Amino acid sequence: MSVSLHESKRRQSTEAAVRLDGVVKVFGTGANAVTALDGLDLTVAPGEFVCLLGASGCGKSTVLNLVAGLEKPTSGQLTRNTSRPAVMFQDAALMPWLTTIRNVELPLRLAGFSRAERREKATELLELVRLGGQGDKRPHELSGGMRQRVALARALAATQRRDDERRHALLLMDEPFAALDAITRDVLQNELLRVYRRLGSAVLFVTHDVREAVRLGGRIVLLSSRPGKVVREWFTGNESGSESSAESSSATDPAALTDEITARLREVISTHAAR
């Protein structure tokens, strides 16, 4: 578990953690068909933190569902060189009848770890998200922020595989902090960065919040309005990003970058509204 980001990057191969080439996703058939994604190209490198940004309905969550294996592309190619991705949603979705530590142990149990191994790893993960000593509490006894910490620990537990430990870990996050108050959101963003820098898992993070994307992501990918495809990328300087054929730019001033991305997002939304 205690693998630094730098150590992880030294072990990276040239292959992507996940790659989508010309992916099209259509829901429904005939006159009722809706094209959610149209020719989407996206690569996430091992250990890279990518924020996926766009207007409501542009296909961000569809991308996560495809990468997670919950949906299949209508056409195009999706290649994943990871263990089965772990997913974290806006709702912590903890089992209310289980204690905190048992919630974290659940994916480890499904992965075939022994009882002793599960308890050891779950305890370590709760310590990692600063919930040491809270393992006997049930979800209703925790604050919203604490429940999301448990959900993060459980997601990290889900990346552990007895028979697949050499493969890259991938964490998919669908607006996990959107329902929290501003102060709690700020704290959990810090915690996520701390955990990410320690473990070095690849992260694909969906958000509507430009400031959140600039704060967290090493690379920010903007999708067009439906049907979604990549229209712009920015490298924040938080981390080295991968090369891309999409229009891209780099900046190191967070305020200037936030303004630039916000302006481009408004253009995308305006174009959609004018159709």
C-alpha positions, 0 to 999 in steps of 0.5 A: 500500500505504501507506494509513493507516486514517484516510485509508481511512475518509475515502474510505469510502462509506455502503455496507458492505464485506459485508452478510448479510441473513437468511442461512440455510445448510442442509447436506444434505437430508431427514432428514440436513439440518443448519441451520448458520445461520438468519436471520443478519444481519451487516454489516461496514463498510469498514475495520472490524475485526469479531470473530465469537465463539461456541461450537464448531459455531455456524457461524462458519467457515460465515459466512467460507466464505459471504463468501469465496464457497466456499459459497452461502447456502441463502436470504437475501441476501449483498452484497459490495462488495469485491475478492475476499476474502483468507483466512487459516487456522489452518494457514499452508498455504504451498507448501513448495517455494517460497521465502518471497517466491515464496509471497507472489508467488503471488496477485499472479501469479494477479492478473496482475501482472508479474514486477517488480511482483510482486517489488516488492509482495511485498518491501514486504509482507514488510517490513510483517510484519517479515520483510525479508531472509527472502525466500529461505528456505523454510517449513521454515526458519521458525518457526511464528510466522514462517510465519503472518507469511508467510501474512498477507503472502500474504493481503494480497497476495491483496487486490491487484487490477489491475482492482479497486483502487477496491473495499474490501479484505476479510481473512477470518481463521479462528482464525489464531493458535490453534495458536501458543504464548501468547507468539507469539500475543501478538506476532502479535496486535500485528503484526496490529493494526499492519498493520490500522491502517496499511492499513485493510482490513476484517477479519472474524476468527473466534475462540473466545478472548474476550480475543483478540476484545476485544484485536483487534476494534472490534466483537465479534459473538456467535453463538448455538449452532447454528443460528447467528444474531447474539444480541449485539454489543459495541463495544470502543472500539478503533475506531468500529463500524457501527450494528446492530439486534441487541442491543448494548452498549459498554464501554471497560474490557477486563477488564470487557468480557471478563468480560461477554462470557465470561458471555454466551458461557457462557449460550449454551453452557449453553442449547445443552447443555440442549437 
